Amino acid sequence: MLSGIILGPVYGGLAAGIGSMFADLFSGYAGYAAATFIIKALAAVAGSIAFHVISSITPKLWLKMVSVVIAGILGGVVVTGGYFIFEAYIMGLGFATAITGVPFNLLQNVFGIIVSFLLFPVLYSIQSIKAFHIKTN
């Protein structure tokens, strides 16, 4: 999520998709790699857009922090729904099997929101990141 927030929808989406795809490839989940690229890229794009729309209201850090959480929730919906659709319909596992992955994806999303919430103010305080963020968004 942070890649979409910091780098914007295009570069952030690519970073999230490529990085997550490689994680699948290197950890024995090659069958998920293409889906992961698409799902994580779309999650970063959705989160980036939500963050920038909401946080553009004011430059106050607290609103940006609220935006991080909302972006994380939206990205989490994309991730959970994306993997459910992939497993149920594209892999052909069916509803009953695909639904078993939902709790893991929800837990992954909550962890991502917490990490993003904690790291965003630290990263945003770095002037070069803040300047890039403002310039590209």
Buried (B, 14 or more C-beta within 10 A) or exposed (E): BBBBBBBBBBBBBBBBBBBBBEBBBEEEEEEBBBBBBBBBBBBBBBBBBBBBEBBEEEEEEEBBBBBBBBBBBBBBBBBBBBBBBBBBEEBEBEEEEBEEBBEEBBEBBEEBBEEBBEBBEEBBEEEEBEEBBEEEB
